[in-house]
Amino acid sequence: MEAVIRFKRSGFVSCLELIRRYRERMSKVKKLLHTRYRVDDLERTVKFYRDVLGLEEVRRHKSPRGSELVFLKTPGSEELIELCCYPASGPVQVQPDLTHIAFEVDLLEEFGRHLARLGLKYSDGPHLSADGGGIAFVDAPEGYEIELIQLAQTGPGY
């Protein structure tokens, strides 16, 4: 204890003080980097996210444990979606209504026409509100649900 006091008096911060400050600084996450979805058919799923949703593939590699990874980015976001194919874990079994990813679109009606041109359709919706906002859903390969959101024209809702 006497050594710690001497360090403080001489202008140095004790090791214990540095550890406390570091722990406080690191106690909260900084930002979302990516969300991972495991898939069985990596190329089919990448094609869906690229061609249907318009995401860009930013990198691809094999992890040290052998899974194939593809990272995709939405043009207006920093966060990535990581698609992971790891056959050693067995087949993917997505439970209904367990999770989804939500993306903003300009107009749900317009996006619905885009889906129709690709031979797809909404699995639910669109559901529009009086303020011009709305939601709809489309199913991605493997059964993951994608929510599409049209922001409200007035107010904060959708």
C-alpha positions in Angstrom: 0.0 0.0 0.0 2.8 2.4 0.9 4.4 1.8 -2.6 1.1 2.6 -4.3 0.8 5.9 -2.3 4.4 6.8 -3.2 3.7 6.2 -6.9 0.6 8.4 -6.8 2.5 11.2 -5.0 5.3 11.0 -7.6 2.9 11.5 -10.5 2.5 7.9 -11.6 -0.8 6.1 -11.5 -0.8 2.7 -9.8 -1.3 -0.5 -11.7 -4.5 -1.1 -9.8 -5.8 2.3 -11.0 -4.9 1.5 -14.6 -6.7 -1.8 -14.4 -9.8 -0.2 -12.9 -9.8 2.5 -15.7 -9.3 -0.1 -18.4 -12.2 -2.3 -17.1 -14.5 0.7 -16.9 -13.7 1.7 -20.5 -14.3 -1.8 -21.8 -17.5 -2.6 -19.9 -19.8 -1.7 -22.8 -19.7 -2.8 -26.5 -18.9 -0.1 -29.0 -20.9 -1.0 -32.1 -22.5 -3.9 -33.9 -20.1 -5.3 -36.4 -22.0 -8.3 -37.9 -24.8 -10.7 -37.5 -24.2 -14.4 -38.4 -26.6 -16.8 -40.0 -25.6 -20.4 -40.6 -26.8 -21.9 -43.9 -26.6 -25.2 -45.8 -26.4 -23.8 -49.3 -24.0 -20.9 -49.2 -24.0 -20.0 -52.9 -27.8 -20.1 -53.1 -28.1 -17.9 -50.1 -25.4 -15.4 -51.3 -27.3 -15.1 -54.6 -30.5 -14.3 -52.7 -29.0 -11.6 -50.6 -27.1 -10.1 -53.6 -29.8 -10.4 -56.3 -33.0 -10.0 -54.3 -32.0 -7.7 -51.6 -29.1 -5.9 -53.3 -26.4 -6.5 -50.7 -22.7 -6.5 -51.7 -20.2 -9.3 -51.0 -17.3 -7.6 -49.2 -15.2 -10.6 -48.3 -15.1 -14.4 -48.2 -12.8 -16.8 -46.5 -12.5 -20.1 -44.6 -12.3 -20.0 -40.8 -9.7 -21.8 -38.8 -12.2 -24.5 -37.9 -13.2 -25.0 -41.6 -16.4 -23.1 -42.0 -16.9 -21.1 -45.2 -17.8 -17.5 -44.5 -19.2 -14.8 -46.7 -19.7 -11.2 -45.4 -22.3 -9.0 -47.1 -23.0 -5.3 -46.7 -26.1 -3.2 -47.2 -25.2 0.0 -49.1 -26.5 2.3 -46.3 -25.1 0.5 -43.3 -21.8 -0.3 -41.7 -22.9 -3.6 -40.1 -22.2 -6.8 -42.0 -24.2 -10.0 -42.4 -22.0 -13.1 -42.1 -23.3 -16.2 -43.8 -21.6 -19.3 -42.5 -21.6 -22.8 -44.1 -20.4 -25.4 -41.6 -21.6 -28.9 -42.6 -19.9 -30.5 -39.6 -22.7 -28.9 -37.4 -25.4 -30.8 -39.2 -28.2 -29.4 -41.3 -29.6 -26.0 -40.5 -33.0 -26.0 -38.8 -34.5 -22.6 -38.6 -37.4 -22.4 -36.1 -40.4 -20.3 -37.3 -40.5 -16.8 -36.0 -37.3 -17.1 -34.1 -35.2 -14.4 -35.7 -35.3 -12.0 -38.6 -33.2 -9.2 -40.2 -35.0 -5.9 -41.1 -34.1 -3.7 -44.0 -35.5 -0.3 -45.0 -37.0 0.0 -48.5 -38.3 3.1 -50.2 -41.7 1.6 -51.1 -43.0 -1.8 -50.3 -45.2 -1.8 -53.4 -42.2 -1.2 -55.6 -40.2 -3.9 -53.8 -43.1 -6.3 -54.2 -42.9 -5.7 -58.0 -39.1 -6.4 -57.9 -39.9 -9.7 -56.1 -42.5 -10.6 -58.7 -40.0 -10.0 -61.5 -37.8 -12.6 -59.8 -40.6 -15.1 -59.3 -40.9 -14.4 -55.6 -43.6 -12.8 -53.4 -44.0 -11.6 -49.9 -44.6 -14.3 -47.3 -46.6 -11.8 -45.2 -47.9 -8.3 -46.0 -47.4 -5.6 -46.9 -49.1 -4.1 -43.9 -49.4 -0.3 -44.4 -50.4 2.3 -41.7 -52.2 5.6 -42.1 -48.9 7.5 -41.6 -47.4 5.9 -44.7 -45.2 3.4 -42.9 -45.4 -0.3 -43.3 -43.9 -3.7 -43.1 -43.7 -6.9 -45.1 -41.8 -10.1 -45.0 -40.0 -12.4 -47.5 -38.4 -15.7 -46.7 -34.7 -16.2 -47.5 -33.2 -19.6 -48.3 -32.9 -21.8 -45.2 -36.2 -20.3 -43.9 -34.8 -17.1 -42.3 -37.4 -14.3 -42.4 -36.5 -10.9 -43.9 -38.5 -7.9 -42.7 -38.8 -5.0 -45.1 -39.8 -1.7 -43.6 -41.2 1.4 -45.4 -40.6 4.3 -43.0 -43.5 6.5 -42.1 -44.0 9.8 -44.1 -45.1 11.5 -40.9 -43.9 10.7 -37.4 -41.3 8.2 -36.2 -43.2 5.0 -36.9 -43.3 2.3 -39.6 
